[in-house]
Amino acid sequence: MSEQKLVMVVDDDPDLVEAVSMKLESKNYRVNKAYDGEEAIEKVKAETPDLMILDVMMPRKNGWVVCDEIKKDDAFKKVVVVMLTAVGDAVRSTSYTHHDGKTTLADDYIPKPIDMEQLMEIVDDHLGM
């Protein structure tokens, strides 16, 4: 059996973090959780995940900023980043733009509300499970 892959789930919605974490754990992934961008950066530095599921709209530091910081750091640029984007529907009412999404270094995207099976396929595809 290969070593368990570590997936970090970052979202300011504790219910979503818990639901995604439980699904990942049921598929034999190790999970690390963070509830805002600052906490995510601290935890990445403490234990580098193989993949990060990262919400866009969060307090303290948004997902685009977190993604760019990770991807521009040689120590973490191999971390696969999957962005959770509810931005599409609310883009006119937020400070986020499609431009942000196109210029980010994220590896993949999944819209909210999350299709859990689709998310697991994305995770499995990127981690070779």
C-alpha positions as a Python dict, from the first residue, in 0.01 Angstrom:
ca = {
    (1, 'M'): (0, 0, 0),
    (2, 'S'): (138, 339, -96),
    (3, 'E'): (173, 625, 149),
    (4, 'Q'): (-149, 813, 221),
    (5, 'K'): (-176, 1140, 32),
    (6, 'L'): (-241, 1455, 235),
    (7, 'V'): (-525, 1680, 117),
    (8, 'M'): (-586, 2021, 275),
    (9, 'V'): (-943, 2152, 271),
    (10, 'V'): (-967, 2531, 305),
    (11, 'D'): (-1305, 2703, 334),
    (12, 'D'): (-1467, 2942, 582),
    (13, 'D'): (-1776, 2717, 592),
    (14, 'P'): (-1711, 2456, 866),
    (15, 'D'): (-1995, 2231, 742),
    (16, 'L'): (-1844, 2215, 393),
    (17, 'V'): (-1495, 2149, 533),
    (18, 'E'): (-1634, 1864, 746),
    (19, 'A'): (-1835, 1708, 462),
    (20, 'V'): (-1542, 1717, 217),
    (21, 'S'): (-1302, 1591, 486),
    (22, 'M'): (-1523, 1295, 572),
    (23, 'K'): (-1552, 1200, 205),
    (24, 'L'): (-1174, 1224, 157),
    (25, 'E'): (-1107, 1018, 470),
    (26, 'S'): (-1352, 752, 350),
    (27, 'K'): (-1131, 724, 39),
    (28, 'N'): (-818, 681, 255),
    (29, 'Y'): (-674, 1032, 221),
    (30, 'R'): (-522, 1211, 518),
    (31, 'V'): (-688, 1549, 570),
    (32, 'N'): (-570, 1881, 710),
    (33, 'K'): (-827, 2160, 756),
    (34, 'A'): (-807, 2538, 751),
    (35, 'Y'): (-1085, 2795, 774),
    (36, 'D'): (-923, 3105, 618),
    (37, 'G'): (-631, 3197, 396),
    (38, 'E'): (-387, 3292, 672),
    (39, 'E'): (-443, 2962, 853),
    (40, 'A'): (-400, 2775, 523),
    (41, 'I'): (-57, 2932, 461),
    (42, 'E'): (56, 2851, 817),
    (43, 'K'): (-54, 2489, 785),
    (44, 'V'): (106, 2444, 440),
    (45, 'K'): (437, 2556, 591),
    (46, 'A'): (394, 2313, 883),
    (47, 'E'): (307, 2012, 666),
    (48, 'T'): (298, 2041, 288),
    (49, 'P'): (-13, 1879, 139),
    (50, 'D'): (-15, 1687, -189),
    (51, 'L'): (-333, 1868, -290),
    (52, 'M'): (-529, 2166, -161),
    (53, 'I'): (-902, 2223, -208),
    (54, 'L'): (-921, 2599, -175),
    (55, 'D'): (-1223, 2828, -152),
    (56, 'V'): (-1201, 3165, -328),
    (57, 'M'): (-1402, 3394, -98),
    (58, 'M'): (-1261, 3376, 254),
    (59, 'P'): (-1173, 3617, 535),
    (60, 'R'): (-817, 3737, 606),
    (61, 'K'): (-676, 3619, 272),
    (62, 'N'): (-874, 3508, -33),
    (63, 'G'): (-811, 3191, -230),
    (64, 'W'): (-649, 3361, -530),
    (65, 'V'): (-385, 3520, -301),
    (66, 'V'): (-323, 3193, -116),
    (67, 'C'): (-287, 3003, -446),
    (68, 'D'): (-41, 3257, -588),
    (69, 'E'): (168, 3259, -267),
    (70, 'I'): (192, 2880, -268),
    (71, 'K'): (260, 2842, -641),
    (72, 'K'): (530, 3112, -643),
    (73, 'D'): (721, 2949, -354),
    (74, 'D'): (963, 2682, -477),
    (75, 'A'): (900, 2477, -162),
    (76, 'F'): (528, 2445, -236),
    (77, 'K'): (480, 2491, -612),
    (78, 'K'): (420, 2116, -662),
    (79, 'V'): (108, 2131, -440),
    (80, 'V'): (-196, 2070, -662),
    (81, 'V'): (-451, 2348, -606),
    (82, 'V'): (-821, 2291, -682),
    (83, 'M'): (-1020, 2613, -649),
    (84, 'L'): (-1380, 2611, -521),
    (85, 'T'): (-1558, 2883, -713),
    (86, 'A'): (-1903, 3016, -635),
    (87, 'V'): (-1787, 3336, -804),
    (88, 'G'): (-1947, 3270, -1142),
    (89, 'D'): (-2300, 3350, -1031),
    (90, 'A'): (-2209, 3632, -794),
    (91, 'V'): (-1930, 3797, -988),
    (92, 'R'): (-2113, 4130, -1030),
    (93, 'S'): (-2177, 4158, -658),
    (94, 'T'): (-1824, 4079, -544),
    (95, 'S'): (-1478, 4226, -577),
    (96, 'Y'): (-1365, 3909, -753),
    (97, 'T'): (-1347, 3896, -1130),
    (98, 'H'): (-1308, 3634, -1397),
    (99, 'H'): (-975, 3798, -1470),
    (100, 'D'): (-852, 3682, -1128),
    (101, 'G'): (-951, 3328, -1216),
    (102, 'K'): (-778, 3333, -1552),
    (103, 'T'): (-450, 3463, -1415),
    (104, 'T'): (-428, 3236, -1113),
    (105, 'L'): (-194, 2940, -1107),
    (106, 'A'): (-457, 2693, -985),
    (107, 'D'): (-446, 2343, -1133),
    (108, 'D'): (-820, 2282, -1145),
    (109, 'Y'): (-1160, 2426, -1054),
    (110, 'I'): (-1490, 2297, -925),
    (111, 'P'): (-1803, 2511, -889),
    (112, 'K'): (-2006, 2545, -570),
    (113, 'P'): (-2234, 2389, -467),
    (114, 'I'): (-1990, 2101, -486),
    (115, 'D'): (-2070, 1779, -666),
    (116, 'M'): (-1889, 1549, -421),
    (117, 'E'): (-1836, 1267, -672),
    (118, 'Q'): (-1692, 1510, -928),
    (119, 'L'): (-1461, 1654, -661),
    (120, 'M'): (-1336, 1305, -566),
    (121, 'E'): (-1268, 1229, -935),
    (122, 'I'): (-1062, 1549, -963),
    (123, 'V'): (-866, 1464, -647),
    (124, 'D'): (-808, 1104, -760),
    (125, 'D'): (-700, 1218, -1108),
    (126, 'H'): (-444, 1465, -974),
    (127, 'L'): (-306, 1231, -707),
    (128, 'G'): (-297, 925, -930),
    (129, 'M'): (-526, 716, -710),
}
